[in-house]
Amino acid sequence: MINNLTILPIVFQFLAGIILLFCWGKIGIQKTLSILLSLISVGIAIWLFDTTWKQGIQISHAGNWDSPFGISFVSDVFGATMVLLASLSGLAVSMFASGSLRKERIQFGFFPILHFLLMGLMGAFLAGDIFNLYVWFEVVIISSFVLLTLGGKKKQLEGAMKYVSLNLLASSLFLVGIGFIYGLTGTLNFADVALKIAEIPNRGLVNATAGIFFVAFGIKSAIFPLYFWLPAAYHTPPAAVSAIFGGLMTKLGVYSIIRCFTLMFGGDEFLGPLFSVVAGLTILTGGMGALLQKSMNKTFGYLIICHIGFIMAGFGMFTELAIMGAVFYLIHDIVVKTNLFMISGLVLKMNGTENIHELGGMYRNHALLSLLLAIPLFSLVGFPPLSGFWSKIFLIQGGLESREYFLIGAIILGSFITLWVVGKIWLEVFWKQAENLPKPADGQYFHQMSAANRWLMVLPIFFLASVSLFIGLGAEHIIEVSRKISTDLMDTGPYIQAVLGNQITQP
């Protein structure tokens, strides 16, 4: 269905960034406007999801140039769901940043860049052709590099250089892959490529092209063995930046893998075993890395890697049930990982350190707050009936259905490692007696902050914890959405028909 308002989430974030640029130096106004604009963005995302769910795929053709000749923006249930999740995370991070960031950092342009980053993410989720996806990737990389270096501390610059170097390499490979796709098919529109690439007799060349995309997106997704940049980069910026990165940045790579490989390379005999092996090794190496960390941020960074493997495992099985589990896990993981990095920032603000072995006494001193923080922590583990539980059940069922016993073993082992790590954090940070704690790096304890700033740090954690509870306790709704997405990914005919319309006679 043609709907020119499909691009509204992108345009609104762009306008939000421009408005905030005009408020440069006015810290209080920027904070208030960012939160209000983020609330409106959530409303727009809900509208887009509801419209897509009820009326079907929504399409906007730039300049009224029909596919495959013009630039198309496509909102299917998968893309609309990702836009909604990005909006929810953006709102939470906007609130958390308003309470936690120092004025000096905000004056460097944090809030405008945050909204430009969200614009790039939403553009990527709604992109209808592969070159358009590449353009939005570059918007995201530029914005994220600015956020990583905000403040200019040495460790931030070191982490940013590692981050941008590897991502520029990934972008170069992405561009090479786009060149191969255009050379093979003469088009870059996802739907048109899906039709034409299946007719190419030289499957070896198609597989080589798929391998280029796999490496490019694999770097961005932080899968084995391309993940080493992530733990070195994600712990260096302020918690508000780490939160948006931990929740959404690697998921953009995962989304791109799922979108491109289901449409262009789905069901290939070469790719299935490759995904399975990489997924299992990603789970194991990420989990082992998390076991060795003392810093909460670094621990959560390695758990990002581990749990990216869970999503990739479902995709490697390539059955409808397994992909449903992977999509469910993707939804759960975006919310939980965003929240965990905000929790790490709150703990740092309250205690002056995020070193697990130097912390203690949180439950004794802040019982209600500790119970709130327990929700995302134990959702991550997957205690029933919390959000992580249901997706793992579907992934294991999908593994049994496809006889992927290696992946089943990796998922179970990864779950036990996550339980061990979260249990260690809970015992060390919350249960044990507190010792002499250092002063926070910015010279201000949590209890010395204004009441408004304290609430702005706690409320987004409560907000995302509530979303996690809804995902777990209202799992039937998320299952319905995940099943619809998995069905659409396995059967791409309706997507192709909706985008190309009368230009084809059959999907």
N, C-alpha and C positions, 0 to 999 in steps of 0.2 A: 504494500500500500504506500503510495506516494504521500509523504508528510514532511514538508519543509521545516517543521519545528523539531525534526529529529536532531538537528545540530544545536539545539538550544543549550544543552549542558556545556558544550564547548564554548559557544559564544558568550554565555553568562560568565564562565570562569575568566575568559579573556577580558570582559568588561570589568569584572571584579578586580583583576590585577591592575588595569588602567586606573580605575577609581582610587585604589590604594596608593598608586604612584603619585597622584595629585595631593595625597595627604602626607607626603614625605616629611619626616621630622615631627609629625604630630602623633605621638605614641598612643595616647589614650584613644584618639579617634580611629587610628588604625586597628587597634584591638577590637573596639566595639563594632566597627564596620566589617571586619573579617568574620567575626562570629555571626553577625546578622546575614551577611552574604552567604556564608556557609549553610545557614539554616534554609535560606531560599533555595540554594543548590540542592539540598536534600529533597525539598518539595518538588523541584523540577525532575530529579531522578526518580522519585516515586511516581510522578505523572508519566514519565517515559516508560517505566517498567509496567505500570498498569495498562497503558495504551497498547504496548507491545504484547502483553499477555492476553488481552481481550480481543484485539483487532488483528493480531499477526504481525509479521515483519514490517517495520517502518523504514522507508527509504527516502533519502533526499539526494537529488542530482544537482550538483553545483552548476549554475548557469543554464539549467534545463537541458544539459547535454546527457542523453540517456546512456546507460551502460551498454557496452564496455568502453565507450569513447570518452566519457566525462569522468569527473571525480565523484564517487558515490560514497555516501555515509549510510550505513545499514545498522539498524537496531533490531537484532533478534533477541530472544530471551537471554541468551548467554551474554551478549554485549550489554544489554540493559541491566542485567544483574551486576555486572562488573562496574558499571557506572554508578549504580546505587551504593555498592560497597565502598567505592572510592569517595563518594559524597559523605557517607557516614564517617569514614576514617578522617576525611578532611575536616569535618566539623569538630570531631574530638581533638585532633591535633591543633586546630585553631584555638580552641578553648585552653588546652594545656599550655600552648606557647604563650598565650596572653598572661597566664599566671606564673610561668616558670622562667621565661627568657628575660635577661637583663635589657635595659634600655639601649645599651651600646649595640647589642646584636640586632635589635629591632630596627635601629636607625640605619643599619646597613641594607635594609630592604627585605627583611624576612617575609613579611606577609604578602607583598606583591609577588615575590618569587614563588611562594607556596601556591598561590592561585594559578600562576603560569604553569607550574608543575602539574597541578590537577587538570588544567586545560589539556596538556599534552597527554596525560593518562586517558582522559575521556575521549580525546581524538583518536588515540590508538584503539580503544575498545569499540569505537564506532566506525573505524576505517573499513571501506568496502573494496579497497585495492591495495596491493602489497607495497607500492611505492608510497602511497599516502601513509601507510603504517610506518614506513621508514622515516618519513618526515616528522611524524609525531614522536618517534623514538629520539630523534635529534633534539626536539624541543625539551623532552624529558631529561636527556643527558645534560644539556646546557643548564637547565634550571637546577638539577640535582647537584651539579658541580659547584654552582654558586652557594647553595645551601650547605654543602659539605665544608666549604672554605670560610663560611661566615664567622668572623671574629679573628681569623688569621693566626690561630695558634699552631705551633710547630707540628704537633701530632695530627691536627686536622689536615694540614697541607700534605703531610706524608701519606695519610689515608686517602686524601682526594687524588693525589697523583697516581696511586695504585688503581683507584676506582676508575678514573677517567682514561688511563692508558689501556686497561683491559676492555673498557666499553667502546673506546674508539676502534680497537682491533675488531671487536664484535660488529661494530657498525660497518667497518670496511668489508668484512666477510658477508654481511647482510647485503651490502650494495652489489658485491660480486654475484651473490645468489640471485638477486633481482635481474642482473644482466643475463644470467643463464636462463632464467624463466622467460624473459622477453625474447631471447634468441630462439628458445624452443617453441614458444606458443604465439609470439607476436602480440601479446596482450599482458596486462598487469592486473586486470580486474579479477578478484578472487573467483567469482562465479564463472567467468569466461575461461580462466586458467583451468578450473576444475573440469570443464568439458573437454578442453583441447589437450591437456597433458595426458589424459587417459588414452588418447589415440596415438601417442608417440611410440613407435616400435622399438626405439633404442632405450630399453629400460635401464641399461647400465649408466647412460648419461643422466637419466632422471634420478637414479639412486645417488649419483655423484652430486647432483644439485641439491638433493635432499640432505646429503651429508654436510654440505656447506651451511645450509640453514640450521641444521641441528647444532653445529659447532657455534654459530653466531648466537642463536637463541640460548644455547647451553651456557655460554659465558654470562649472558644477562640473567639467566635463571639460577646460576651458581650450582650447577650439577657437577657430579664427579666426571673428570678430574679438574674441572675448570672453576672451582669454587674458592680458591685460596685468597682472592681479592676481598671477599665479603667480610670475614672476621677482622681483616686488617683495616677496613674502612668504616664499618657500621658502628664501632664503639667510640669513634673519635668526635663526632659532632654532638651538640646538645641533644637531650633526650627527645625533644619535640621533633627534631630532624630524623633521629634514629627511628622514631615511631612510624613516620610516614614511609621511610625507606623499608623498614622491616615488614610493614604490612603490605605494601603495594609494589615496590620496585621489582623485586624478583618475580612477583606474580604477573607482572607485565610480560616478562619473558616466557613464563609458563602459559599464559593466555595465548601468546603468539605461536608457541609450539602447537598447542591444541587447535587453534584456528587454522593455521597454515597446513598442518599435517593431516587434519581430517578432510579438508577441502581438496588439497593438491596431491597428497601422498598417502592417503588413508588406506590401510589394509595391505601395504606392501610387505612381502615376505622378508625383505632385507631389514626393514625398520623395526618389526616387532621384537626380535631377539635383542637388537641393539638397545632399544628402550628398556627392556627388562633387565639386562645386565647393568646398564648405567643407573637405573632406578635403585636396584638392590645395593650397589656400591655407594651411591649417594646417601642412602639411609644409614649404612654402616659407618662410613667415614665421618659423616656429620655427627652421628651419635657418639662415636669414640672421641671426637674432638671436644664435644660438650662435656664429657666426663672429666677432662683434664683441666678445665678452666676454673679460675678463682674469681674472675670478674663476672658480675651478672650480665652485663651487656655482651661480653664475648660468649658467655654460655648461651644466651638467647640467639646470638649470631650463628653459632654452630647448629642450634636446634632448627633455625630457618632452613639450613642446608639439609638436615635430616628429614624434615617434613616436606620439603620439596620432592624428596625421593618418594614419599607416600603418594603424592599426586601423580608423579611420573609412573609409578608402579601401576596405578589404575589405567593410565593411558597405554602402557606397554601391554597389558592384558588384552586391551582392545575388544572388550565385550560391553554390551550396553549396561550391564549391572556394575562392572568394574568402573566404567567411565562415570556412572552415576555416583559411585562412591568417591571418585577423584574430584568431581565437581562439588559434592557436599563438603569434602575436606578442604577444598580451595576456599569456599565461602567461610567455613569455620576458621581457617588459618589466618585469613586477612584480618578478621576482627580480633582474634586472640593475640597475634603477633604485634599488632599496633598497640594493644593494651599493655603487653608485657614490657615494651620499651618505655612506655609512660610510667609503669610501676617502678622500673629501674631508676628513672629520673626522680620519682617521688622518694624512693628509699635513699638515694644520694642526697637529696635536699634535706631529708629529715635526720640523716646520720653522718653525713660528711664523707662517706665512702660507699662504694658498691662492691668492695671485696667481700665475698661471701664469708670468709673465715674471720674477718674483723667485725662483722655485724652480730646482732643479737638483741633479744629483748623486745622485738616489735609487738608480739602478741600481748605481752605483759603490760606494755605502755599504751598500746593502741589496739584494743581487742576488736572493736567494731570495724575499724579500718583494715585490720589483718584479715578478718573474715571476708570483707569485700575483695581484697587482693587474692584470696584463696580461690575465688570463682574462676578467673582466667587461668591461674596456675594449674588447677586440677581439671579444667576444661581441656588444657593442652595435653594432659595425660590421657584423657578419655575415660574418666570415671563415669559409669552410668548413673543418671541419664544425661550427663553433660554433653556438650556439642561434639567433642572429639570421639565419643563412643560410637555413634551411629555410622559415621563414615568408615571407621575401621571395620565394622561388621560387614558393610557392603564390599569393601575392598577384599576382605578375606573370603567372602562368599564368591566374589568374582574370580579370585585366584583358584578356588576349588572348582569352579565351573570351567575354567580354562586350563586347569592342571598346572598352574604356575607355582609349584611348591617352593622354589627358591625365593620368589617374591613373598609368599605367605610367611616363610621363615624370617625374612628380612623385616617385614612389617611387625611381626610379633616381637622380634629382638629389639627393633627400634622403639617399640612401645614400652618395653621393659627398661631400656636405657633412659627414655624420657621420664618414666616413673622414678627411677633412681635419681636422676638429676633434679627433678622438681622436689622429690622428698628431701634431698640434701639441702636445697635452698630453703625449704620450709623449716627444717630442723635448725639450720645454722642461723638464718636471718630472723626467724619468728620465735622459735622455742627456747633456744639456749640463752643463758644470762648474758646481758650486754657488758662489754668491757669499755675501757676508755676509747672513745671514738674521736677521730680527727675532726677539725673544723671544715665545713664545706668549702670547696674551692673558690666559690664566689663570695665568701665571707658572710653568708646569711643562712641561718638555720630556718627550717620550715616554720617553727613556732614564732619566729621574729618577723615573718612576712605579714602583710596586711590580710585581714579576713577575706577580702575579695579575691586576692591572689591564691590563698589557700584553697578556697572553694573552686576556683578555676582549675586547679591542679587535680582535685579529687573528683569533681563532677564528670569530666570526660571518662575517667576510669570507671565510675559507676555506670555511665551511659553505655559504654561498650561491654561492661560485664552484664548489663541487662540484655543487650543484644545477644550475647553468648548464651545466656539462660534461655532466651526465646528460641534460639537455634536448637538447643538441646531439648527443652521441655515441649516446644512446639515443632518437634522434628517432622511431623507429618506434612507441614507446609513446605519445609525445605526439601523434603524428599520429593514432593510433587514438582517443585521447581527443578531440582536436579534430574529427575526422570525426564522431564520435558527437554532439558538441555541435552542430555545424553542421547535421547531419541533423535533430536535435530542434528547432533554431531555424527551419529551413525548413518543417518539418511539425509544427505545434503541436497536431495532433489528439491524440496520446497524452498530452500534458501536460493538455489540457482534459479528456479522458476520465478521467484519473487523479484530477484534483482534484474534478470534479463528479460522477463516478461514475454512478450510476443515474438521476441527475436529467436526463440527456440520452439520447437514443436513438442519436445518432451524433456523432462528433467534428466 
